[in-house]
Amino acid sequence: MSSPFNTPLRFAIAAPARAISLSAAIAIAATLVVAVHRHDHSPEATASGARPPVAANAPVRRELAVSRSWDRLDNQERVRHAAPARTHAAGPPARSRPPLRKAPHPRLPVAPSDAAQTVAAAMSSTVNVPGQCLAWSREQAGIPSKYADATSAWDHATGRHPDSADPPRGAAVYWTGGSSGHGHIAISLGDGQVRSSDAGGTGQVATVSIRHLSLEWNLQYAGWANSINGYTIPGVAAA
């Protein structure tokens, strides 16, 4: 038979056990809360919630640094800095051109006789075919025929010295004009003197001055040259 004092006594005996069970439940709950909090802030939880896992060997992509000096450039400078350098299309190597060479001047044939020999032949000559001054003059240097008269020979002469009044020894001296326009030619002896055909009379060779022939035969003094009919008389001194 139960006593009215039995029930409070049982509660008093069971109270410590209930307190212990309640404390244990509270401790377990606190432990679970702490564990959940740590899991949510762990690197694994953060990585799984923010971005997908990164492979171990995947390259790291870095953002390029931005230069603030680029913002200070105007449009033209940006184009100049940004434009890529032009390169020529690949092709065969360029061949170097050989240096240009000037064409050599054609060399005139040389007369068989030089200046001294021409003067010697002229001094030894005393007669000539009348009116054939060009034939007589070229024969003194051994030069063949080519032009019709002295005027044509002067027009085509090389090494000319127009209006030079002091031709050297052995040079060919030229006049133009005359009664028929054929001109005249003689061999210079130097010092203003020449050896000329028909100068001593018709068909007679003589030594006279340049001035004498110009006045007596109404000729126009043209000058002198170191050539007759395209042949150079070697040894004629330069002016």
HELIX and SHEET records of a PDB file:
HELIX    1   1 ASN A    6  ASP A   40  1                                  35    
HELIX    2   2 PRO A   43  ALA A   50  1                                   8    
HELIX    3   3 ARG A   68  ARG A   72  5                                   5    
HELIX    4   4 ASN A   75  ALA A   82  1                                   8    
HELIX    5   5 ALA A  115  SER A  124  1                                  10    
HELIX    6   6 CYS A  133  GLN A  140  1                                   8    
HELIX    7   7 ALA A  150  ASP A  155  1                                   6    
HELIX    8   8 ILE A  210  GLU A  216  1                                   7    
SHEET    1   A 6 ARG A 160  PRO A 162  0                                        
SHEET    2   A 6 LEU A 219  ALA A 225 -1                                        
SHEET    3   A 6 ALA A 172  GLY A 177 -1                                        
SHEET    4   A 6 HIS A 184  GLY A 190 -1                                        
SHEET    5   A 6 GLN A 193  SER A 196 -1                                        
SHEET    6   A 6 ALA A 206  SER A 209 -1                                        
SHEET    1   B 2 SER A 227  ILE A 228  0                                        
SHEET    2   B 2 TYR A 231  THR A 232 -1                                        
END                                                                             
